[in-house]
């Protein structure tokens, strides 16, 4: 039985802790804050409750596997999951609206034909077929296996089978980015292009520079579905925490780790802010890169030949709305309000003049969940906008986002009781991530610039877990990082991923 110290109580860290405990190890989690869950934060006020991180769960199979492997009670006995129907309502810049069904490729095609005209569904379906090939080629190395030393193969190879476009007296052209897929393969329909680009934008990726391999993002959502959790995603964090406790994982809160102790050339424990130390055979760090660098005294502990450092990842602005009046019948759980000026939006997010655009893309979440409101006479709504990291959000910025949301919530101003905002500064304070940056999932191609560092490090006995390590950000990816770290510790370097 090994002694294992886990730094941080985020979802990836707790996933690793539960799996390691089941394997017979003694696991202690040190969390600098007062609670668990990492990005799955919670705001409660006047009988309202809001998630401050993700509001929907993609790929629940990752957490189903965790609960199967760590105990007798399956995930659905611990939390109540529901497929969101429709999966999403899109309101495009020209006012066109379409509701896309959940996990129904055929249904999506029919909805797009009805809203955008005959042929739109077929063009989207052809793109999704190519996206499926990309998923088949990259699923294991990007999601289910450790990042091997020959990761350069992933960086050099573009797995998306782009359609060749012949041009008179010129070389044929193939889409290399998401934006080029929209221009070359989706018939020039700005609404289909916006539908595609929004999947990248939601993850903080610039579709103009994001490789075509990012086609896996809409493929995953439309193939495997989108799920809500009764009581909010915070309830999932609670279920994972309780599973850890049931497997005898020990949690110590308000316990900031200030240094990873090294002995005989390997990680041997941690030093806490109160001066005490905790010995360990292995240390698992579920923290942002800047925090990990500080804990290792600035020494580069990433492996030789590691992937390029990811830079320029944006943050999120979240606005929580407490509304009087019941949620209207038939209201979609999620609505995406597309920007009226996408070029301006991308320039302000990823260009040299960072700021909140005049017309940002806003995601509106209106869950049908009585546990989130005082009673049925109220509604809890969450607005989310991708913004630049380090952005100093002003009250005028928040008001602009609320005004945009009026397109999805008639009478919003008259119903608004109060609102709160969570800014990049709040994210930075909670996670330690520089500027409040939020990690994105790993992607192939682009020279490896969209991969994340491996879970193993140059310092033997030290492993990295969570969204800042392979396979990247997002709830499914964080859960998989925990599975990979547990496998590497239990089985050793020969571990080759889940089967």
N, C-alpha and C positions, 0 to 999 in steps of 0.2 A: 504494500500500500504506500503510495507516494503522498507527500504533503504538497498541496498545490495552492498557491495564492492567486486569486483573480483580482485584478485592479479594475474597479468600476462595475456597476450593476445594470448595464444596458442589456438589450435583448440578446445580442451576440454573446456577451459575457455570461449571462445567465444560462443560455443554451449550452455553452461549453461546460459550465459548472454542473448542470444537471446530468449531462452525459458522463462526465468524469466521475461524479459521485456514484453513479450506477455501476461504473467499471471498478468500483472498490477503493477509490482514492479519497483522502480526506481533503475537502475543499473549503477554503475560507475566502469570502468575498469582502473586500474593503472598498467602501463607497464613500466618497468625500461629502456627498449630499445626505439628505435625510430620508431618501426613499429610493426605490428601484425604478427601472423602466427606461432610463436614458432618454431618448427622443420621445418616448411615449409619455409625455407629461400630462398634467391635469390641472384645470382651473375650476374651482367650485365657488359659487357665489349666489346667494339668495335663492337657493334651490336649483340653480342651473349648474350643469356640468359640461365641460368642453375638453376635447383632446387638443393638445397644443402641438402635436406632431402629426403623423399620418392619420387619416380618418377612415381609410378603407384598407382591406387586406387582400392583396393578390397572392396567388399561389399558396393557398392554405395547406397544401400537401406538405410543405416544409415543416410546419408546426404539428400537423397530424403525425408525421414520422417521429418528431421529438417526443410526443406524448406516448406513442406506441412503444418507443425504445426505452422510456424511462419510468414506465408504470403500467398498471392494469387499466386505468381510466383513460379512454380516448379523449381527444381534444373536445369533441362535442358534448361530453359529459361535464366538462369544466367551464366551457363558455358556449353561448348560444350564437351560432353562425347563421347568417341568411344571405342568399344571393341577392344582390341589388338589382331590381328590375323597374325601369330600364337601367342598363349599366350606366348610362350617361346621356344627358341632353346637351347638344351642341347648339350654341347660338352664334352664327357666323357674322362677319362684319357687315354683310349686306342684309342682315335681318333674317336670313333663312335659318330655320330650326329643324333639327332632326333628333329623334330619340333612338339610340342604338340599343338593341336587346343585349342581354348578358349571355356570354359564351354561346353565341349562335352565329356562325359565319354566314349561313344562308339568310338569317334574319337581318343581319347588318347590311347585306347586299340589297335586300328588298327595301329597307329603310332609306338607304342612300339613293336608290332609284326613285323612290317616291318624293324625296326632298330635293334632290339635285338634278333629276332628269334621267331618262333611260340611258343606260350605259355606264353610269357612275358606279353602280354596284359591281359590274363586271370588271371594270378597271381596278377597283379596290380589291376584289377577290383575286385577280391575277397577281397583284402586288403581294397579297397575303400568302399566296402559294410560294412565291419566291422567299418571303420572310420565313415560311416554314422550313425551307431548305437551309436558311441561315441558322435557325434554331437547332435543327438536326446536327449541323456541323459544329456548333459551338457550345451546345448545352453542357456536355460533360467537362470540357476543359475550362469553361468559364463559370460554372456553377457547382459542379459536383466533385471536382478533383482539385488537389493542391496545385499551386502554380509552380510548374517544374522549371528547372534551370534553363531549359531551351524555350522559354516563353517567347523569344524573338519570332518563332514561327507564327504565333498568334498575332504579333504586331505587324508582320510583313504581309500576311495573307488576308485578302478581303473575301469573306465567306458569302457575301451577298451576290447572287447570280444576276447581275444587272443586265438589262436588255440592251443589245447593241443597236445603236441608231446610226445608219449609214448617211453620209453627207457627200454631196457631189464634189469630186476631186479632192476630198479631204478625208482624213482618217476617221473611222467610226468613233462615236462617242458613247461612253457608258457612264451611268450615274455613279459618282464616288461618294456623295454625301446625301443626307436626307433631303436637303433642299433640291438637289439635282434629281432625286427620285420623283419629287413632286413636279418638277418642270418637265422631265423627260418621259415619265411612265404613267402619270395620272391624268393625261389628256389636257394639261394646262388649266384644269379647274382649280381656281384659287381656294375654294372651300375644301376640296380634297387635300390640297397641299397644306392648308391650315390644320386639318384633322391630323395629318401625319406629323407635322412639325410640333404640334402641341404635346405629343408624347415625349419628345426630347426636351422641350421647354419645361415640362413638369418635373423633370429630373435635373434641371439646371444645366442643360446642354444646348449649345448653339447649333441649330440645325444646319447652318451654312458650313460649319466645320466638322460636324459629327459624322463619322463614317457611315456608309450605307448599312453596315452590320447592325446599326441601331434599329433596324427593322424588326429585330426580335422584341423590342419593347411593346409596340402595339400588338404584335402576334401573341405574346404571353397574355396580355390583358383580354383580348377577344377570344382566345382559345380556352384559357383556364378559368376565366371569370373573375369577377370582383365581388368581394364579400364584406358585409358589415358585421360587427360584433355588438350584441346587446350590452348596453352600458358603455359603449365606446371602446376604442382600441386599448384604453387603459385597462380594461377588464382582461385582455389577453396578457398584458404584462403581469397583472396580478396572478393569473393562472400559472404562468411560467415561474413566478416567484414562489408560489405555494408548492409547485412541483419540486422546486429546488429544496424547500424546507422539508418536504416529505422524504426526500432522498438524503436528508441530514447535511445539506450544505449550510454552513454557518455564514451569517451576514453580520458585518460590523459597519454601521452607518456613522456619519459624521467623523469619518476616519480617513483623512487625506494622506495618501502615499506621497512622500517627497523624494524617494530615491529607490532605485532597484539595486539591491546589494549583489555584488559580484565576488565570487570566491573561487579560486583555482580555475579561472577562465570560464566560468559559467554563472548563470543566474542562480542565486542561493537564497533569495528572500527579498523582503522590502523593509524600508525604514519609514515609519509614520511620523506625522507632524509633531506628535508629543514626545518624540525621541526614542520610542520603543521600536524594536525590530521583530519581524516574524520570519522565521526560517522556512525555506521551501525547497523542494526538489525541482519544481517547475514554477514559473511565473507566467501568467496569462494576462496581457495588458489590453483592456478594452477601452482605449483612450485615443484622442486625436493625435496626429503626428507631432505637433508642437509640444504636447504634454509628454509624449513618450521620449522625445529628445531631451526634455528637461529632466526626466526621471533617470535617464542614462548619462547624465552630466554632459549632454551635447555630443557624446561619442556616436558615430554612425554605426548603428547596430543592424542596419539592413544588409541583406546578403550581397555577396559579390555578384556583379552582373544583374542587379535588381532592376525593376522597371523604372522608366523615367518618372520623376516626381510630377504628380498631377497638380496643375495650377489653374487659377481663375475660376474655381467652382463658386457659383453664386449661393445666395442664402434664400431665406423665406421671410415674408411678412404675413403674419396671420392675424386676422381681426375677428374677434368673438362678439356675436350680437345676441343680446337677450331681447326677445320680442314678445309683446303681448299678442294674444289671439292664437287660436289653434292653427296647426299646420294644415293647409287646405288639402282636401282629398285629391289624390292623383298627382301630388307634387313629386317630381323626381328627387331622388336622394342626392344626386350630383348633377350640377349644371356647369358647363364651361362657357364663359363669355369671351369670345375671341376678340383680339385687339382690332381696332379699326385701322391701325397703321403698324403692321408687323415689322416693317423695316426699321421704323423709329424705335420700336420696342426692343429689337435685337441689338441695335446700336447702343441703346442705353444700358442694356444688360451686359453686353460683351464687348462694347467698343471703348473708345477713349473719353466718352462723355457720360460716365455712369450716373444713373438716377432713375427715379420712377417715371416711366413713360406717361404721356398724357392719357393714353388709352391702354392700360395694361390688360393682359389676359388674366381673368379672375376665375378661380374655381370656387363654386358655391356648394357647400354641403348642408343639406337640410334633412337630417336623419329622422325617421319615424320611430322614435325610441322614447317611451315614457320615463325611462330612468334618467334622462338628461334634462328634464324640466320639472318645475314644482308640481304641475298637473297638466291636464290636457288643454288648458286655456292659455298655454304659452308655447313658444318655439325657441329652440337653441340652434343658431346658424353659425357656421364657420366659413370665413372667406380666406383664401390662400392665394398669394401672388409670389412669383419668383422675382427676386430683387438682387442687385449686386451685393456681394459680401462687403462688410464695412459701411454699408449705407446708413447714414444717420437719418432715420425716419422722422419726419415732421408731422405735426397734427394735420397739416394740409394734405400730406400724402395719405394718411388714414382716411380723411374725409373723401378724397378722390376714389379710393377703393370702395368705400360705402356707396358713393354715388353711382359707381359702375354697377354695383350689385342690385340697384333698383330695377335694372332691366330684367332681373330674374325674380325679384320679390316686389310685386306691386304694393304700394302703400307702406314701404319700408320705413320711411321717416316717421310716419304717424304711429307705427307699432313699436319703434325702438325705445326700449327702457334704458339701456346702457350698453356700452361697448368697451372692450379692452383690446389692446394690441400687443402682439409678441413680435419683437423686432430682431434683426441680426445681432444686436448687442445682447439681447436676452438669450439667444442661442449660444453666443460666445461664452456668456457667463455660465450657462448650464452645462456646456459640453467641453469648453476649453478650446474649441476649434477657432482658428484665427479668423477674425471678422465674422464669425457666425456661419462659416461655410458649411454646406450640407453635401456629403459625399453622394456620388452617383454610382449606378451599377457599372461593373467592368464591361468593356466592349472590345472586340477584336479589331484588328487593322490599325490605321493611324500611327504606325511605328511603335505601338505599345503605349502611347501616351494616355490611353483611356483604360489601361489596366491599373490595378492596385498592387502594392507591395505584397509579397508572399506572407503567409501566416508564420512561417519559421523565420528566424532572424540570424544575424551573424553571431550573436551571443548564445551559445548552447543553453538550453533550458528556458529561454525566453521566447514566447509566442505572442503574436498580435491577433486580436479578434475584433469583430464589429465592422461597421461600414467603411472604416478607413483602411482596412486590409482586404486582401482577396476574399471573396469575389465582389466586394463593394457595398454600396449603400442600398437602402430599402429593406423592408422587413424580411422578405424571403432570403435575400442575400446575407443579411446579418445572421439569420438562423443557420444558413449553410456554413458561414464562417465558424460558428460554434461547433458544428459537426466535424468540420475539417480539422480544427485544432484538437478536438478530443481524439480524433483518429490518429493524428500525428503523435500525440503523447502516448496513447495506449498501444499503438502498433509500431511506432517509430517511423523513421524516414522512408521506410518501404511502403507506407500507407499510400494507396492509390485511389482513394475516394470511395463513396458509397456505391454499392452494386445494385 
